[in-house]
Amino acid sequence: MIPTSHINPPNTSAVARRLPEEFLAAPGLPVQRALLLAFRYWPSRTEPELRQLAQLLLLTLEPLLRKNPPSVPNSIRDTCERLVREWDAQIEQRESGATR
């Protein structure tokens, strides 16, 4: 089995920091946008894991849709980077505990 860390985006931090713009540009309802991004960048993860990430992204990014014009403060980029890193670490920890 290939470790999922080898399938994830090569630069998770850079991907996470550009998620706000991609969220704003994506089609559909906010929840659909968040799911689209999760499935696009982390296809090796299970559906429940991706839904968990999408929920975190939705809570962080949905308020951007109410800004006119939409702009992304660095604090939102920092939050996306942190939450993706923490989400990924939590899953890696769970997987390594399951293989012991």
C-alpha positions as CSV (number, residue, x, y, z in Angstrom):
1,M,0.0,0.0,0.0
2,I,1.3,3.5,-0.9
3,P,1.5,5.8,2.1
4,T,-1.1,8.6,1.5
5,S,1.5,11.2,2.2
6,H,3.0,10.3,-1.1
7,I,-0.3,10.9,-2.9
8,N,-1.2,14.2,-1.4
9,P,-0.3,17.4,-3.2
10,P,3.5,17.9,-3.3
11,N,3.3,21.2,-1.5
12,T,0.3,21.0,0.8
13,S,1.0,24.4,2.3
14,A,1.0,26.2,-1.1
15,V,-2.2,24.3,-2.1
16,A,-3.9,25.2,1.2
17,R,-3.0,28.9,0.8
18,R,-4.6,29.1,-2.6
19,L,-7.8,27.4,-1.6
20,P,-9.6,30.7,-0.8
21,E,-9.3,31.9,-4.4
22,E,-10.3,28.6,-5.8
23,F,-13.3,28.5,-3.5
24,L,-14.4,31.9,-4.7
25,A,-13.9,30.9,-8.4
26,A,-15.6,27.5,-8.1
27,P,-19.1,26.9,-9.3
28,G,-22.0,25.8,-7.2
29,L,-23.3,26.2,-3.7
30,P,-20.7,26.9,-0.9
31,V,-20.8,23.2,0.3
32,Q,-20.3,22.0,-3.3
33,R,-17.3,24.3,-3.7
34,A,-15.7,23.0,-0.5
35,L,-16.3,19.4,-1.5
36,L,-14.9,20.0,-5.0
37,L,-11.6,21.3,-3.5
38,A,-11.3,18.5,-1.0
39,F,-11.8,15.8,-3.7
40,R,-9.6,17.6,-6.2
41,Y,-6.5,17.9,-4.0
42,W,-6.8,14.9,-1.7
43,P,-8.3,12.1,-3.9
44,S,-6.6,9.4,-2.0
45,R,-8.6,10.1,1.2
46,T,-11.8,8.5,2.1
47,E,-15.1,10.2,1.5
48,P,-15.7,10.7,5.3
49,E,-12.3,12.3,5.6
50,L,-12.9,14.6,2.6
51,R,-16.3,15.6,4.0
52,Q,-14.6,16.5,7.3
53,L,-12.1,18.7,5.4
54,A,-14.9,20.3,3.3
55,Q,-16.8,21.2,6.5
56,L,-13.7,22.9,7.9
57,L,-13.1,24.7,4.6
58,L,-16.7,25.8,4.5
59,L,-16.7,27.3,7.9
60,T,-13.5,29.2,7.1
61,L,-14.3,30.3,3.5
62,E,-18.0,30.8,3.2
63,P,-17.8,34.3,4.8
64,L,-15.6,35.4,1.9
65,L,-18.7,35.1,-0.4
66,R,-20.4,37.9,1.6
67,K,-17.6,40.4,1.0
68,N,-18.0,42.8,-1.9
69,P,-15.7,42.8,-3.7
70,P,-14.4,39.4,-2.5
71,S,-10.9,39.6,-1.1
72,V,-8.8,37.2,0.8
73,P,-6.9,38.4,3.9
74,N,-3.7,36.7,4.8
75,S,-5.3,35.5,8.0
76,I,-7.7,33.3,6.0
77,R,-4.8,31.8,4.1
78,D,-3.0,31.2,7.3
79,T,-6.1,29.5,8.7
80,C,-6.5,27.3,5.6
81,E,-2.9,26.2,5.8
82,R,-3.1,25.4,9.5
83,L,-6.4,23.5,9.3
84,V,-5.2,21.4,6.3
85,R,-2.0,20.6,8.1
86,E,-3.8,19.6,11.3
87,W,-6.5,17.6,9.4
88,D,-3.8,15.8,7.5
89,A,-1.7,15.1,10.6
90,Q,-4.8,13.8,12.4
91,I,-5.5,11.3,9.6
92,E,-1.8,10.2,9.4
93,Q,-1.8,9.7,13.2
94,R,-5.0,7.6,13.0
95,E,-3.6,5.5,10.1
96,S,-0.2,4.9,11.8
97,G,-2.1,3.8,15.0
98,A,-4.2,1.4,12.9
99,T,-1.1,-0.3,11.4
100,R,0.6,-0.9,14.8
